[in-house]
């Protein structure tokens, strides 16, 4: 969404309406009413029929009023104001059309004053768990509903194309299969709570540099195989109610008036039956193009969809009344399909939110995503170990900045979590003095250096070093080197929104990636460090050895095509710091007895260590060389928890799509494919050939 500073300026300059809905009940009309007086209120009729009847009853002025939001002020205050909403579309009381309210935030929790601040979505991606995704979506849906909303703005399904993406923390990583597999259960779980899910930012919205006008030039095969599959899964398997089109252009056309993607793909190929809304304030670029292209509602207010501009476009015959009806019908049909007309109008009930349950979910998701990257025998920490915590990031609540940032109710920092778990005195140095930090570390058995980056909406990181990625903090790379020189038992805990460079990794004893771990992040970090919880994460992104070029503005050509993330590194056989899918455990696992029978792949996973732990067997497929595909593409994963000495037979099912590539349609590739199973994209001990 648009940044606060930009929004404030536009509101002032354009003189936009400043409706403030103080509690949803104040503006909400009653139930739909009697079917005798209003035939569209007949619940026995299908949503299409009901929407058609209602569209006929609406005046033109009422139809135009339903094509845009009505509150420019709400989005500016959702982080602190519990009575605000990210979007409001006023209804038509005379016909029983309800006012619809949209929750602030969405991808990482509900942003209406303090709420449950969940770990960043990148941490959920690291969890490689569809069950965790469902818990996450269920909580967002429940809190969104109890705060009086009809729609939650999430999940974000954009692929992390560039490692330094400013909003990379809102993604599930660099792989389309993983992203789709997590997004679908998130959506289903959220919508079961009585809200609608608006997935974003469709399509090919992968950077913040020049984001309001950047033109992403993407060939059709790359679009279909990399950037669209998560959205397709969200629509077909998740049943998403709404789609948010992005700020950028795609192949020369604004996303919000791009008929190829909003019409032919979304509503045509995928059979989407919901509605499309613009990203906030400057998502829509033109009136007639957006109406014709398939955007149903402009948010948060009507600029290109103001009544004056729509009326002018009608008068000039740039659009037709039939096209207006089509846009309004899509919106109303969605409300009927999701019961918005039929349930008794709610009252805000934030006091009924189960705060303790939210904290438990936040903590479990954080633990499930914490990824252990290096361990030279120092972890888990033993009772009685003297500990020094180093770095200003340890004492701060760390999260991404932007429209998905949630104000936590009662956050636990890493320092607070470690102190509570240690049960004794924990020394602390903020890192502002390298000499003092080294002296503090030298006096302890184990030094824990906590570092972070600073990712934010509207700006990509200039580079991937900790010094560059968090310019307002101490030189964290230098701090790690100095502490590691003072104490050989140095553990680095990274709270970052994506991959960073780790040039000091071979000088330290332990490396823990905690991502942005949410309001119970400190507790989760401490529990993992002390072995009370297993580090459950695996990398949903590649950690590179070297930096990346800064994102460019203007026309951005996706010349890497299919070679995104780990696909590129594997295809070129490039070394990396830590590969996609990688993560250590406090126990050991063995993979054996690979069997391929038709489309079923089975493997046995055995815990060969001395404590319980979670394994994430991953299946990768390599196409015949003639297909022109990158090697080792993720096509399946399972998360299994095993006690010491226990085994489990894990089954993956590969469907026709698994063996297909896009060539003016999905075409199954004939020939012999290689199936590999193991613990990461570069740790695949088992392989077999599948010839089709």
Number of C-alpha atoms within 10 A of each C-alpha: 22 21 17 14 9 11 19 14 11 15 15 9 9 9 10 17 15 13 12 18 20 14 18 22 15 10 18 20 21 18 18 23 17 12 12 9 10 16 16 28 23 18 14 9 13 13 21 17 16 22 24 18 16 20 21 12 14 16 10 15 10 15 21 23 21 25 27 26 27 24 24 26 23 25 29 20 19 25 26 15 16 19 18 29 30 29 27 29 22 21 18 16 15 9 17 19 22 22 22 20 25 27 30 32 27 26 30 30 33 33 34 27 19 17 24 31 28 33 31 30 31 29 35 33 31 30 29 29 23 21 14 22 24 20 20 28 31 22 25 35 33 22 29 32 29 21 28 24 29 25 26 32 28 32 29 27 31 30 27 29 23 20 28 29 31 27 27 32 33 32 26 32 30 28 26 25 20 23 27 23 24 29 30 26 25 30 32 22 23 30 26 14 18 20 28 31 30 26 29 24 24 28 27 26 25 24 28 24 20 18 20 20 19 22 24 25 18 19 14 15 17 19 18 21 18 22 26 23 20 26 28 22 22 29 26 13 16 23 20 29 25 25 28 27 29 27 30 31 26 25 18 13 18 26 33 34 26 23 21 16 21 24 19 15 16 23 18 13 11 15 14 21 20 25 26 26 27 29 25 24 24 24 28 28 23 16 22 21 20 25 26 20 21 26 28 27 30 30 26 28 25 26 23 22 28 18 20 13 17 23 17 15 17 16 11 10 11 14 20 17 13 9 17 20 18 17 23 25 26 22 22 23 22 20 23 21 18 19 15 22 23 18 12 12 18 18 16 18 13 17 9 10 18 13 15 10 12 23 21 12 21 28 24 21 31 35 29 27 34 33 29 26 20 22 17 11 11 17 21 19 19 12 10 10 13 17 24 25 29 30 27 20 24 27 20 16 19 24 28 24 17 20 24 28 25 30 21 20 14 13 21 21 25 27 27 19 21 26 21 15 17 20 10 13 11 17 17 23 21 18 26 16 13 22 14 16 25 23 16 22 30 19 15 20 16 22 31 28 29 26 26 27 30 21 24 24 24 19 17 23 22 17 21 25 22 23 17 17 22 21 13 10 19 20 19 27 17 15 23 30 18 17 30 26 16 20 22 17 24 28 29 25 25 25 26 28 32 32 26 24 18 19 13 13 18 11 16 22 21 23 23 25 29 31 31 28 36 31 29 30 32 28 25 31 28 25 22 25 25 17 15 13 20 27 31 29 33 29 30 30 25 24 22 22 15 15 14 13 11 16 19 13 16 14 16 15 14 17 11 12 16 20 20 20 24 28 22 16 19 19 13 12 9 11 12 15 15 20 23 26 25 23 24 20 21 21 18 17 23 15 19 16 11 20 15 18 9 12 13 12 20 18 21 16 24 20 23 17 17 12 14 20 21 22 26 24 24 22 27 20 24 20 24 16 12 9 14 10 16 20 22 22 22 24 21 20 24 15 17 16 17 20 16 17 13 14 18 13 14 16 17 18 14 16 12 11 13 18 19 17 20 16 11 9 11 15 13 16 20 14 14 15 18 16 22 23 27 25 23 22 24 15 15 18 14 16 17 16 14 16 12 11
